[in-house]
Amino acid sequence: DAATLNIPESIVIQNKALIYFFAARQMTIESSKNATEIICLYTKAIELEPNFAAAYNNLGLTLVKYRSQVNYNPLLNSDEYIASLSEISE
């Protein structure tokens, strides 16, 4: 309808980021063993909203929790690592 056509694009992107964020949180709450999918969801939220502090925090917590399952390379800086995770989710 007319009201939704007037929503600024930045609001739409923030809402999409929240969808990915809460999907990842739900998987974490349900004790999902699919670490890669959880990481990809948080990464997508960060990609859409680069200033999303809670997504960065939860991504870090997830990496620590599932470190034995995740192929983490400490030699990469965080931007390179997030970029490599983004490739997994596509």
DSSP file (Angstrom, degrees, kcal/mol; ACC not computed):
  #  RESIDUE AA STRUCTURE BP1 BP2  ACC     N-H-->O    O-->H-N    N-H-->O    O-->H-N    TCO  KAPPA ALPHA  PHI   PSI    X-CA   Y-CA   Z-CA
    1    1 A D     >        0   0    0      0, 0.0     4,-1.2     0, 0.0     3,-0.3   0.000 360.0 360.0 360.0 179.5    0.0    0.0    0.0
    2    2 A A  H  >  +     0   0    0      1,-0.2     4,-0.8     2,-0.2     3,-0.1   0.831 360.0  57.9 -62.4 -35.1    1.0    3.7   -0.1
    3    3 A A  H >4 S+     0   0    0      1,-0.2     3,-0.8     2,-0.2    -1,-0.2   0.906 105.7  48.5 -64.7 -41.7    2.4    3.7    3.4
    4    4 A T  H >4 S+     0   0    0     -3,-0.3     3,-1.0     1,-0.2    -1,-0.2   0.774 103.5  61.8 -71.6 -24.2    4.9    0.9    2.7
    5    5 A L  H 3< S+     0   0    0     -4,-1.2    -1,-0.2     1,-0.2    -2,-0.2   0.741 101.4  53.9 -70.8 -21.2    6.1    2.7   -0.5
    6    6 A N  T << S+     0   0    0     -3,-0.8    -1,-0.2    -4,-0.8    -2,-0.2   0.337  77.6 118.1 -95.8   6.7    7.2    5.6    1.6
    7    7 A I  S <  S-     0   0    0     -3,-1.0     5,-0.1    -4,-0.1    -3,-0.0  -0.612  72.1-114.6 -75.3 125.9    9.4    3.7    4.0
    8    8 A P    >>  -     0   0    0      0, 0.0     4,-1.6     0, 0.0     3,-0.8  -0.273  18.4-121.7 -60.1 146.5   13.0    4.8    3.6
    9    9 A E  H 3> S+     0   0    0      1,-0.3     4,-2.5     2,-0.2     5,-0.2   0.834 110.7  61.6 -59.3 -34.5   15.5    2.2    2.3
   10   10 A S  H 3> S+     0   0    0      1,-0.2     4,-2.1     2,-0.2    -1,-0.3   0.866 103.9  49.3 -62.9 -34.3   17.6    2.5    5.4
   11   11 A I  H <> S+     0   0    0     -3,-0.8     4,-2.3     2,-0.2    -1,-0.2   0.904 109.7  51.3 -69.1 -41.3   14.7    1.3    7.5
   12   12 A V  H  X S+     0   0    0     -4,-1.6     4,-2.1     1,-0.2    -2,-0.2   0.920 110.9  48.0 -61.7 -44.3   14.0   -1.6    5.2
   13   13 A I  H  X S+     0   0    0     -4,-2.5     4,-2.5     2,-0.2    -1,-0.2   0.912 110.4  51.6 -64.3 -42.9   17.7   -2.7    5.3
   14   14 A Q  H  X S+     0   0    0     -4,-2.1     4,-2.1     1,-0.2    -1,-0.2   0.902 110.0  49.9 -60.6 -40.4   17.7   -2.5    9.2
   15   15 A N  H  X S+     0   0    0     -4,-2.3     4,-1.7     2,-0.2    -1,-0.2   0.889 109.7  50.2 -66.8 -38.5   14.6   -4.7    9.3
   16   16 A K  H  X S+     0   0    0     -4,-2.1     4,-1.9     2,-0.2    -2,-0.2   0.908 109.1  52.4 -64.0 -40.8   16.2   -7.2    7.0
   17   17 A A  H  X S+     0   0    0     -4,-2.5     4,-2.5     1,-0.2    -2,-0.2   0.902 107.5  52.4 -61.0 -40.9   19.3   -7.3    9.2
   18   18 A L  H  X S+     0   0    0     -4,-2.1     4,-2.9     1,-0.2     5,-0.3   0.861 104.5  56.1 -63.3 -35.8   17.0   -7.9   12.2
   19   19 A I  H  X S+     0   0    0     -4,-1.7     4,-1.8     2,-0.2    -1,-0.2   0.938 111.5  42.4 -62.1 -46.6   15.4  -10.9   10.5
   20   20 A Y  H  X S+     0   0    0     -4,-1.9     4,-2.2     2,-0.2    -2,-0.2   0.908 114.4  52.5 -65.6 -41.3   18.8  -12.5   10.0
   21   21 A F  H  X S+     0   0    0     -4,-2.5     4,-2.4     1,-0.2    -2,-0.2   0.941 112.4  43.0 -60.0 -49.7   19.9  -11.6   13.5
   22   22 A F  H  X S+     0   0    0     -4,-2.9     4,-2.3     1,-0.2    -1,-0.2   0.808 110.3  56.3 -72.0 -28.1   16.8  -13.1   15.2
   23   23 A A  H  X S+     0   0    0     -4,-1.8     4,-2.0    -5,-0.3    -1,-0.2   0.921 110.5  45.7 -64.7 -42.7   16.9  -16.2   13.0
   24   24 A A  H  X S+     0   0    0     -4,-2.2     4,-2.2     2,-0.2    -2,-0.2   0.914 112.2  51.0 -65.5 -42.6   20.5  -16.8   14.2
   25   25 A R  H  X S+     0   0    0     -4,-2.4     4,-2.8     1,-0.2    -2,-0.2   0.911 108.9  51.5 -61.3 -41.9   19.5  -16.1   17.8
   26   26 A Q  H  X S+     0   0    0     -4,-2.3     4,-2.2     1,-0.2    -1,-0.2   0.913 109.3  49.6 -62.6 -42.4   16.6  -18.6   17.5
   27   27 A M  H  <>S+     0   0    0     -4,-2.0     5,-2.7     2,-0.2    -1,-0.2   0.892 112.2  49.0 -62.9 -38.4   18.9  -21.3   16.2
   28   28 A T  H ><5S+     0   0    0     -4,-2.2     3,-1.7     3,-0.2    -2,-0.2   0.922 110.3  50.1 -66.1 -44.6   21.3  -20.6   19.0
   29   29 A I  H 3<5S+     0   0    0     -4,-2.8    -2,-0.2     1,-0.3    -1,-0.2   0.874 108.1  53.3 -61.0 -38.2   18.6  -20.8   21.6
   30   30 A E  T 3<5S-     0   0    0     -4,-2.2    -1,-0.3    -5,-0.2    -2,-0.2   0.364 116.3-118.4 -79.3   6.7   17.4  -24.1   20.2
   31   31 A S  T < 5 -     0   0    0     -3,-1.7    -3,-0.2     1,-0.2    -2,-0.1   0.882  42.6-170.5  56.8  43.4   21.0  -25.4   20.6
   32   32 A S      < -     0   0    0     -5,-2.7    -1,-0.2     1,-0.1     6,-0.0  -0.350  22.2-150.4 -62.2 142.8   21.4  -25.9   16.9
   33   33 A K  S    S+     0   0    0      1,-0.1     2,-1.6     2,-0.0     3,-0.2   0.395  72.1 101.0 -93.6   1.2   24.6  -27.8   16.0
   34   34 A N     >  +     0   0    0      1,-0.2     4,-1.9    -7,-0.1     3,-0.2  -0.588  42.2 166.5 -90.1  77.8   24.8  -26.0   12.6
   35   35 A A  H  > S+     0   0    0     -2,-1.6     4,-2.8     1,-0.2     5,-0.2   0.868  70.9  57.8 -60.6 -39.6   27.4  -23.5   13.5
   36   36 A T  H  > S+     0   0    0      1,-0.2     4,-2.4    -3,-0.2    -1,-0.2   0.911 107.1  47.1 -61.1 -43.1   28.1  -22.5    9.9
   37   37 A E  H  > S+     0   0    0     -3,-0.2     4,-2.2     2,-0.2    -1,-0.2   0.911 112.6  49.3 -66.3 -41.6   24.5  -21.5    9.3
   38   38 A I  H  X S+     0   0    0     -4,-1.9     4,-2.2     2,-0.2    -2,-0.2   0.936 112.9  47.7 -61.7 -46.0   24.3  -19.5   12.5
   39   39 A I  H  X S+     0   0    0     -4,-2.8     4,-2.5     1,-0.2    -2,-0.2   0.900 110.8  51.4 -62.3 -41.8   27.6  -17.7   11.6
   40   40 A C  H  X S+     0   0    0     -4,-2.4     4,-2.4    -5,-0.2    -1,-0.2   0.882 108.4  51.8 -64.5 -37.8   26.3  -17.0    8.1
   41   41 A L  H  X S+     0   0    0     -4,-2.2     4,-2.0     2,-0.2    -2,-0.2   0.930 111.9  45.2 -65.5 -44.9   23.1  -15.5    9.5
   42   42 A Y  H  X S+     0   0    0     -4,-2.2     4,-2.2     1,-0.2    -2,-0.2   0.901 112.8  52.5 -63.5 -39.1   24.9  -13.1   11.8
   43   43 A T  H  X S+     0   0    0     -4,-2.5     4,-2.6     1,-0.2    -2,-0.2   0.897 107.8  50.6 -63.4 -41.2   27.3  -12.2    9.0
   44   44 A K  H  X S+     0   0    0     -4,-2.4     4,-2.2     2,-0.2    -1,-0.2   0.898 108.6  52.2 -64.2 -40.3   24.4  -11.4    6.7
   45   45 A A  H  X S+     0   0    0     -4,-2.0     4,-2.2     1,-0.2    -2,-0.2   0.914 112.0  46.3 -60.6 -42.5   22.9   -9.2    9.4
   46   46 A I  H  < S+     0   0    0     -4,-2.2    -2,-0.2     2,-0.2    -1,-0.2   0.882 109.2  54.8 -67.5 -39.0   26.3   -7.4    9.7
   47   47 A E  H  < S+     0   0    0     -4,-2.6    -1,-0.2     1,-0.2    -2,-0.2   0.908 113.8  41.2 -60.9 -41.8   26.6   -7.1    5.9
   48   48 A L  H  < S+     0   0    0     -4,-2.2    -2,-0.2     1,-0.3    -1,-0.2   0.845 131.5  24.6 -74.7 -34.4   23.2   -5.4    5.8
   49   49 A E    ><  -     0   0    0     -4,-2.2     3,-1.9    -5,-0.2    -1,-0.3  -0.763  68.3-174.3-134.3  86.0   23.8   -3.2    8.9
   50   50 A P  T 3  S+     0   0    0      0, 0.0    -1,-0.1     0, 0.0    -4,-0.1   0.662  84.3  54.9 -60.0 -17.8   27.5   -2.7    9.4
   51   51 A N  T 3  S+     0   0    0      1,-0.0     2,-1.6     4,-0.0     3,-0.1   0.136  71.0 127.0 -99.5  20.1   27.0   -0.8   12.7
   52   52 A F    X>  +     0   0    0     -3,-1.9     4,-1.7     1,-0.2     3,-0.5  -0.593  34.2 179.9 -83.0  85.7   24.9   -3.7   14.3
   53   53 A A  H 3> S+     0   0    0     -2,-1.6     4,-2.6     1,-0.2    -1,-0.2   0.860  76.3  55.4 -58.9 -41.0   26.9   -4.1   17.5
   54   54 A A  H 3> S+     0   0    0      1,-0.2     4,-2.7     2,-0.2    -1,-0.2   0.861 106.4  51.9 -63.4 -34.9   24.7   -6.9   18.9
   55   55 A A  H <> S+     0   0    0     -3,-0.5     4,-2.3     2,-0.2    -1,-0.2   0.907 110.5  47.8 -68.1 -41.1   25.3   -9.0   15.7
   56   56 A Y  H  X S+     0   0    0     -4,-1.7     4,-2.4     2,-0.2    -2,-0.2   0.928 113.0  49.5 -62.1 -44.4   29.0   -8.6   16.1
   57   57 A N  H  X S+     0   0    0     -4,-2.6     4,-2.4     1,-0.2    -2,-0.2   0.943 113.6  44.1 -59.6 -49.6   28.8   -9.5   19.7
   58   58 A N  H  X S+     0   0    0     -4,-2.7     4,-2.5     1,-0.2    -1,-0.2   0.848 110.4  55.6 -68.5 -33.1   26.7  -12.6   19.0
   59   59 A L  H  X S+     0   0    0     -4,-2.3     4,-2.5     2,-0.2    -1,-0.2   0.935 109.5  47.5 -61.5 -45.0   29.0  -13.6   16.1
   60   60 A G  H  X S+     0   0    0     -4,-2.4     4,-2.0     2,-0.2    -2,-0.2   0.921 112.2  48.7 -61.7 -44.7   32.0  -13.5   18.4
   61   61 A L  H  X S+     0   0    0     -4,-2.4     4,-2.6     1,-0.2    -1,-0.2   0.889 111.8  50.3 -62.2 -39.0   30.2  -15.5   21.1
   62   62 A T  H  X S+     0   0    0     -4,-2.5     4,-2.7     2,-0.2    -2,-0.2   0.910 108.0  52.3 -66.4 -42.4   29.1  -18.1   18.4
   63   63 A L  H  < S+     0   0    0     -4,-2.5    -1,-0.2     1,-0.2    -2,-0.2   0.891 112.9  45.2 -61.6 -38.7   32.7  -18.4   17.1
   64   64 A V  H >< S+     0   0    0     -4,-2.0     3,-1.0     2,-0.2    -2,-0.2   0.931 114.3  48.4 -68.6 -45.5   33.9  -19.1   20.6
   65   65 A K  H 3< S+     0   0    0     -4,-2.6     3,-0.3     1,-0.2    -2,-0.2   0.895 124.1  30.0 -62.5 -41.6   31.1  -21.5   21.4
   66   66 A Y  T >X S+     0   0    0     -4,-2.7     3,-2.0     1,-0.2     4,-1.4   0.060  78.5 127.8-107.7  24.5   31.6  -23.5   18.2
   67   67 A R  T <4 S+     0   0    0     -3,-1.0     5,-0.3     1,-0.3    -1,-0.2   0.775  71.6  56.8 -57.5 -27.9   35.3  -23.0   17.6
   68   68 A S  T 34 S+     0   0    0     -3,-0.3    -1,-0.3    -4,-0.2    -2,-0.1   0.757 111.9  42.5 -74.3 -21.9   35.9  -26.7   17.2
   69   69 A Q  T <4 S+     0   0    0     -3,-2.0     2,-0.4    -6,-0.1    -2,-0.2   0.669 102.4  79.2 -93.6 -19.4   33.4  -26.9   14.4
   70   70 A V  S  < S-     0   0    0     -4,-1.4     2,-1.8    -7,-0.2     0, 0.0  -0.739  76.8-132.2-100.0 136.4   34.4  -23.7   12.5
   71   71 A N        +     0   0    0     -2,-0.4     2,-0.5     2,-0.0    -3,-0.1  -0.624  41.1 178.1 -82.7  83.2   37.4  -23.4   10.3
   72   72 A Y        -     0   0    0     -2,-1.8     3,-0.0    -5,-0.3    -2,-0.0  -0.768  20.3-160.9 -96.7 130.2   38.7  -20.2   11.8
   73   73 A N    >   -     0   0    0     -2,-0.5     3,-1.8     1,-0.1    -2,-0.0  -0.905   2.6-166.0-110.0 103.6   41.9  -18.6   10.6
   74   74 A P  T 3  S+     0   0    0      0, 0.0    -1,-0.1     0, 0.0     4,-0.1   0.622  83.5  70.9 -66.9 -10.6   43.3  -16.2   13.2
   75   75 A L  T 3  S+     0   0    0      2,-0.1     2,-0.3    -3,-0.0    -3,-0.0   0.682  83.4  84.2 -78.7 -16.7   45.7  -14.7   10.7
   76   76 A L  S <  S-     0   0    0     -3,-1.8     2,-0.1     1,-0.1    -3,-0.0  -0.617  82.8-125.5 -81.3 143.1   42.8  -13.1    8.9
   77   77 A N     >  -     0   0    0     -2,-0.3     4,-2.3     1,-0.1     3,-0.2  -0.410  35.6 -97.6 -78.2 170.0   41.6   -9.7   10.1
   78   78 A S  H  > S+     0   0    0      1,-0.2     4,-2.7     2,-0.2     5,-0.2   0.855 122.6  52.9 -61.8 -37.6   37.9   -9.5   11.0
   79   79 A D  H  > S+     0   0    0      1,-0.2     4,-2.1     2,-0.2    -1,-0.2   0.913 111.5  46.2 -64.6 -41.7   36.8   -7.9    7.7
   80   80 A E  H  > S+     0   0    0      2,-0.2     4,-2.1    -3,-0.2    -2,-0.2   0.892 113.4  50.1 -65.8 -39.0   38.6  -10.7    5.7
   81   81 A Y  H  X S+     0   0    0     -4,-2.3     4,-2.1     2,-0.2    -2,-0.2   0.927 110.6  48.1 -66.5 -44.5   37.0  -13.3    7.9
   82   82 A I  H  X S+     0   0    0     -4,-2.7     4,-2.2     1,-0.2    -1,-0.2   0.898 110.8  52.6 -62.6 -39.4   33.5  -11.9    7.6
   83   83 A A  H  X S+     0   0    0     -4,-2.1     4,-1.5     1,-0.2    -1,-0.2   0.892 108.3  50.2 -62.8 -39.1   34.0  -11.7    3.8
   84   84 A S  H  X S+     0   0    0     -4,-2.1     4,-0.9     1,-0.2    -1,-0.2   0.869 110.8  49.3 -68.8 -34.5   35.0  -15.4    3.8
   85   85 A L  H  X S+     0   0    0     -4,-2.1     4,-1.5     1,-0.2     3,-0.4   0.869 105.0  58.7 -69.5 -35.4   31.9  -16.3    5.7
   86   86 A S  H  X S+     0   0    0     -4,-2.2     4,-0.7     1,-0.2    -1,-0.2   0.873 100.8  56.2 -60.1 -37.2   29.8  -14.3    3.3
   87   87 A E  H >< S+     0   0    0     -4,-1.5     3,-0.5     1,-0.2    -1,-0.2   0.849 104.0  54.2 -64.1 -33.6   31.0  -16.5    0.5
   88   88 A I  H 3< S+     0   0    0     -4,-0.9    -1,-0.2    -3,-0.4    -2,-0.2   0.879 105.4  52.9 -65.8 -38.0   29.8  -19.6    2.4
   89   89 A S  H 3<        0   0    0     -4,-1.5    -1,-0.2     1,-0.2    -2,-0.2   0.619 360.0 360.0 -78.5 -11.5   26.3  -18.2    2.8
   90   90 A E    <<        0   0    0     -4,-0.7    -1,-0.2    -3,-0.5    -2,-0.1   0.482 360.0 360.0 -86.6 360.0   25.8  -17.5   -1.0
